[in-house]
Amino acid sequence: MIIQEIQNEADRSFVEELYRKHGGTMLYIAQGILKDQARAEDAVSQAFIKIIDNLQKFHFENCNKTRGLVVIIVRHISYDMLKSEKRRQSIPLEELETAVPGAEDDAPLESIVSAESYHFVMDCLSCLNERYRDVLRLKLVYEYEDEEIAEMLAISQENVRVRFQRARKALMQEMSRREKGNE
């Protein structure tokens, strides 16, 4: 197993614990997307390779955030595997998103909304398209930089910025829609 290749004992123990806690969830997510046990196991292995290669970049203080992060990583790897299969079958991929100019707001989510609004925002966030939701969470909740997000999701930094802008707009629309519904 790839974990045995880690030279640093503390890192190896940490990754083993991470696998013990979240490996089953990751496999479940991958299997739900790929519909095949062997390919799902490959996706989980690739996710752990990505985690191991970037161990110093990840922040694992909060168990819920850690679970969310590993799920996002394995989900994107699984979708990439599906896209790769589609390419081999000569099925055209969806068009790449085009750049949308706009100012970026890199402030953490906690500084944007009050504590009592946090759950409302997270609930609205859960209604968004998965691609947008993941970028927003990685940027605002986990506070990763565009470069790190691009690497985790295997997309360009420009695509991260575009998705972030679109996601932010969609989130604001969803929040506005819900607030109008409560009046």
Residue pairs with C-beta under 8 A, 6 or more apart in sequence:
2 45
2 48
2 49
2 52
3 12
3 15
3 16
3 19
3 48
3 52
4 12
6 12
6 15
6 52
11 52
11 55
14 55
14 60
15 48
15 51
15 52
15 55
18 51
18 60
18 66
18 70
19 48
21 63
21 66
21 67
22 66
22 67
22 70
22 71
23 44
25 67
25 70
25 71
26 43
26 44
26 47
26 70
26 71
26 74
27 40
27 41
27 44
29 71
29 74
29 75
29 78
30 39
30 40
30 41
30 43
30 44
30 47
30 74
30 75
30 77
30 78
31 37
31 40
33 40
33 43
33 75
33 78
33 79
33 82
34 40
34 43
34 78
34 81
34 82
39 81
40 78
42 81
43 74
43 77
43 78
43 81
44 74
46 77
47 70
47 73
47 74
47 77
50 73
50 77
50 152
51 58
51 70
51 73
54 148
54 151
54 152
57 144
57 148
58 69
59 65
59 142
59 143
60 66
65 141
65 142
68 137
68 141
68 142
69 138
69 142
72 134
72 137
72 138
72 152
72 153
73 152
75 130
75 134
76 134
76 152
76 153
76 154
77 154
80 154
83 93
86 93
87 93
96 159
97 159
97 162
97 163
97 166
98 162
99 158
99 161
99 162
100 162
100 165
100 166
102 165
104 161
104 164
104 165
105 112
105 168
106 139
108 140
108 141
108 143
109 118
109 121
109 140
109 141
110 118
112 140
113 120
113 121
120 175
120 178
121 171
121 175
124 171
124 174
124 175
124 178
125 133
125 136
125 137
125 171
126 133
127 174
128 136
128 167
128 170
128 171
128 174
129 167
129 170
131 163
131 167
132 163
132 166
132 167
132 170
132 171
133 167
134 153
135 149
135 153
135 160
135 163
135 164
135 167
136 164
136 167
136 168
136 171
138 144
138 148
138 149
138 152
138 153
139 146
139 149
139 160
139 164
144 152
146 157
146 160
146 161
146 164
147 157
149 160
150 156
150 157
150 159
150 160
153 160
155 163
